[in-house]
Amino acid sequence: MSTDPLKLLNELSLHRLSLSTRRNFLKTCGLSLGAMALTSMLSGCDNSNKTVSSGIDARDITNPLTPKAPHFAAKAKSVIYLHMAGAPSQFELFDYKPLLTKLHGQPCPPSLLQGKKFAFIRGTPLMLGAQSQFDRYGQSGTWLSDRIPYFTQVVDEVSFLRAVHTDQFNHAPAQLLMHTGSAQPGRPSIGSWATYGLGSENYNLPGFVVLTSGGVQPDAGKQIWGSGFLPSVYQGVQCRSKGDPVLYLSNPEGITRNIRRQAINAINEVNELTFEEFGDNETVSRIGQYEMAFRMQMSVPEVMNIKDEPDYIHEMYGTQVGKESFANNALLARKLVEKGVRFVQLFDWGWDSHGVDKFSALEVGMINKCRETDRAIAALLMDLKQRGLLEETLVVWGGEFGRTPMQENRNGVSQQYTGRDHHPDAFTMWMAGGGIKKGFSHGTTDEIGYEGISGKQSVYDIQATILNQLGFDHEAFTYNFQGRDFRLTDVQGTVIKDIIA
Amino acid sequence: MNQLIEVIGRFHVLILHLPIGIIVLSVAYEWLHYCKWKVIPKNIRTLTYGIGALSAYLASISGYILGLSEGYSSEINNHMWAGIITTVLITLVWYQSEKNSKFMHWYALALIGAISVTGHLGGTLTHGAGFLSPEDPSESLEEPPQFQISDINQAMAYHDLVQPILKSKCTRCHGSSKKKGKLRLDTREYIMAGGKSKLNLLDSNVEKNDLIRRLELPIHDDEHMPPKGKLQMTDSERILLKWWIKKGAPLDAQMSSLQPSDTLLSLIQQMINTTHNTTAPSHQNTIPAPLPDVQLPIPSPRAIAQLQSMNVLVLPAGQESPFLEVNFINVDTIHPKHWQALELISTHIVRLQLTHKSIVDSDLSKINKMQNLMYLRIDHTRITDRGIAHLNDLINLNVININNTSVSNKGIQTLSQLPALQTIYAYQSNVTTDSISTKMKIETGGYMIPFNPNDTIRISTN
């Protein structure tokens, strides 16, 4: 957006002139007629509910983020999705398996390896017991490990899903599947679907905000908060807790807010003409995005500023102003939800505990990751609760898959540090608030946590449940693209009724 | 050859519509002619009876074959005899028509009677007895299994656990009345005998057991049991069945003698507990939030448009719901005009958010008229105990948020009279008490996680 606004003004007047010259008319007339015929033939490539053609007041649709009602009365107004990118080990956190501890160090029986594919394990690996101590916590008496001491204080707010499974065992496709319902790129993310269905409650803020921490972007890249084939206005807006909250949002030096306003007016006029000419919804999105960006110049710095939070809140979350951290993002998530943002997506990178080095070791790096997130997650749940927000905010925690009960032996060689390989068949996720049962566990895994034996839930079931809490029937929530209706859950998914309060 | 005959049987459900249609047509001809409304030549009427008779024979034969191949019992007899009578009757009527009988119109009426009875009996066979009057729940309702168990260890594996599951999920179609695929699952012997395919369904090699295979197939698979649309088996029920079969499917064995693992026992315990209080009906795909149980006309579109033009968010609580959710989040200052418009839709409002808005105590008397209000946020406002005292008619109010107000313990005493109120959020208010009545939760918050220097330590990863 650093283009010189004066140039744009010139462009506008040139554009106006070109519309009124006879030569220009004669030059383009043949082409335009052809294009008109073509657009009417190619309409299948665009949004099906397009009733707009040139001449209709564009204002009705210039705000694609206008709030909308979901299918039915919803228990959750917002979602905070905490994604631990890299896939944390369920064995060191939630899935207590005494038998696995007993079997520690023994070679894995061949029956468990038959027909299985692993990312790195080769030959016969050794069984690996939990590298942490477990005890029971809360009224619910849930088994939890000593890695997450603060989480034990809020365990009674949470419903665990202990037998989630996916069908991808590499990070990028598994993250895509988790967030877009497809292991291939190109589908809209769950936050985009939510914003497409609900719009943005706060006129001055986007409906879908993304915050990342851990120093590295998730493996699947920005497409996991992309809008796919939905209009691009529904994609997640990535904000930063350090430096400019949104990149390229602030005005360049010497440009006042007034000049910016004039520039945007000029750009919008050009875009409105383009829309009248071609009737493409992306043009409307573009107008909406310029307008939203203009409003965000004022609203975002305010909401993204944690300086004014009282000290006890900083102490509770473990936040440090001006730093990029998961704790800062957790506090921001609360602030955003408080301001009416529908979907806040947090990605924290660094949970891929293979044990190939200290960083990825269960006994070193993972402990650090727990310390970086545990306090903030507990604080987030407590803070949402006392503000009355947890009632209507669904909090989801999880990775993209689980980890093996066997120790990783990359290339068949035993490693200096302990780690676990990727495991898609059984892992733990949890949900809290937004109409979810408190202090509940759903599903069980077998005695070494290798596979789910009851309450097995797929990634699609998680998505169906999130949509249900927001008031959507995932089977009826569709978008017509290239001639067919698409769903987040494709042809699968059932709402996990057992965990709904 | 057998398969071909079976296919002919299946065609019964198609062919049976021919005699019904033709008989109705022939009777119509007969009476139109009799009443002299239309002249229909005799040869046409006779021909119609003739074709009707022919189709009745086809329907009877295919029906008989179908009855043999599908697992029906005596319930089929009435339909069969009614069908035979109808076929004989139409043959006779055709014969009489050839003979120019004078009583043709009466014969025709008898035909209508016969085909109606036959059709009704047949329809009952395919759709079940409760189809015509579905409000009578005694026949059609599928219920989760009822267990009568006090101590799992002493329970009989088959009688107390397996049989109730099969009774709830299987024997409606594979039992004494209906025997789909010639399979009965109501006693152990029948299960062992299997159905048409004659497979032993108690084969303790569960990898090859057809019963287990079909239970474990994904629901979209054609061979999955119970079929899509019927009450499905839960995971625990499936696990228990598989385990029992694996143990050799003993008829008279106590659970304790079969040495179940602790995981299994806790699963069974959970299964018994949950079937006692099943809440969500299993045919429902979605679970909406509850709304007041009252009928309302649609809310005034003018009032909604007026509020929207003043930046108020007004949305139905779900598409096509008459209830409304109202949010002032984008409003800078509240005007009397806002309240006037709100009054026009006051009974429709179920959720109202006035966080951070300039409302005063007297405004709460207007809110008190919103009799269906379930969720109220008046946090971060200047309201006091005097304002709260207005809220005494909100019989549907479930949650109220008075965070960051000067409301005190005295103020929320009024709220204890509200019958549906469950949660009061009173963080950073003057409320100090944790409870005013047992069913009400007061959240005063103020959570702290004290600083712990150890938390900031990171283990070096270099």
Contacts between the chains, C-beta under 8 A, distances in Angstrom:
chain1	res1	chain2	res2	distance
A	67	B	313	5.5
A	67	B	315	6.0
A	68	B	315	7.2
A	69	B	315	4.4
A	69	B	316	4.7
A	69	B	317	7.3
A	69	B	318	6.2
A	69	B	319	5.4
A	69	B	321	7.7
A	69	B	325	8.0
A	70	B	318	6.3
A	70	B	319	7.3
A	71	B	286	7.5
A	71	B	318	6.1
A	71	B	319	5.7
A	72	B	286	6.5
A	72	B	288	3.8
A	72	B	289	7.8
A	72	B	318	3.8
A	72	B	319	7.4
A	72	B	321	7.5
A	73	B	288	4.8
A	73	B	289	4.2
A	73	B	290	7.5
A	73	B	291	5.4
A	73	B	317	4.3
A	73	B	318	4.4
A	73	B	321	6.5
A	73	B	323	7.3
A	73	B	350	7.8
A	74	B	288	7.5
A	74	B	289	5.9
A	74	B	318	7.3
A	75	B	289	4.5
A	150	B	449	6.1
A	153	B	449	7.9
A	201	B	313	6.6
A	201	B	327	6.7
A	201	B	329	6.0
A	202	B	329	5.8
A	202	B	330	6.8
A	203	B	311	7.4
A	203	B	330	4.5
A	204	B	330	7.8
A	312	B	448	6.1
A	315	B	448	7.4
A	315	B	449	7.1
A	315	B	450	7.3
A	315	B	451	5.2
A	316	B	447	7.0
A	316	B	448	6.2
A	316	B	449	4.7
A	318	B	449	8.0
A	318	B	455	6.4
A	318	B	456	7.7
A	339	B	329	7.9
A	340	B	327	7.8
A	340	B	329	5.1
A	357	B	461	7.4
A	358	B	459	7.8
A	358	B	460	7.5
A	358	B	461	4.1
A	358	B	462	7.3
A	359	B	461	4.3
A	364	B	459	5.1
A	364	B	461	6.0
A	365	B	459	7.9
A	365	B	461	5.7
A	367	B	459	6.0
A	368	B	458	4.8
A	368	B	459	5.8
A	368	B	461	7.1
A	371	B	455	5.7
A	371	B	456	7.9
A	371	B	457	7.4
A	371	B	458	6.8
A	372	B	458	8.0
A	375	B	449	6.0
A	375	B	455	5.9
A	378	B	449	6.5
A	379	B	447	7.9
A	379	B	449	5.8
A	382	B	445	7.9
A	382	B	447	4.0
A	382	B	449	7.6
A	383	B	447	7.2
A	385	B	443	6.8
A	385	B	445	7.2
A	385	B	447	7.7
A	386	B	403	7.8
A	386	B	425	7.5
A	386	B	427	4.4
A	386	B	443	6.1
A	386	B	444	7.7
A	386	B	445	2.6
A	386	B	446	6.9
A	386	B	447	5.9
A	387	B	379	8.0
A	387	B	403	6.2
A	387	B	425	7.2
A	387	B	427	6.3
A	387	B	445	7.3
A	388	B	377	7.2
A	388	B	379	7.0
A	388	B	399	7.4
A	388	B	401	4.2
A	388	B	403	6.2
A	388	B	423	7.8
A	388	B	425	3.5
A	388	B	427	7.5
A	388	B	443	7.0
A	391	B	399	6.2
A	391	B	423	7.1
A	435	B	289	6.7
A	444	B	263	6.3
A	444	B	267	6.9
A	446	B	263	7.8
A	447	B	261	7.7
A	447	B	263	6.7
A	453	B	235	7.6
A	453	B	239	6.3
A	453	B	263	7.4
A	454	B	235	4.0
A	454	B	236	5.6
A	454	B	239	6.0
A	454	B	267	5.9
A	455	B	235	5.8
A	456	B	235	6.9
A	468	B	286	5.4
A	468	B	287	6.1
A	471	B	288	7.1
A	471	B	289	7.7
A	471	B	318	6.1
A	473	B	285	6.3
A	473	B	286	4.7
A	475	B	285	6.3
A	491	B	220	7.9
A	494	B	285	7.5
A	495	B	285	6.5
A	495	B	286	6.2
A	495	B	287	6.5
A	497	B	280	4.8
A	497	B	287	6.2
A	500	B	280	7.5
A	500	B	287	5.1
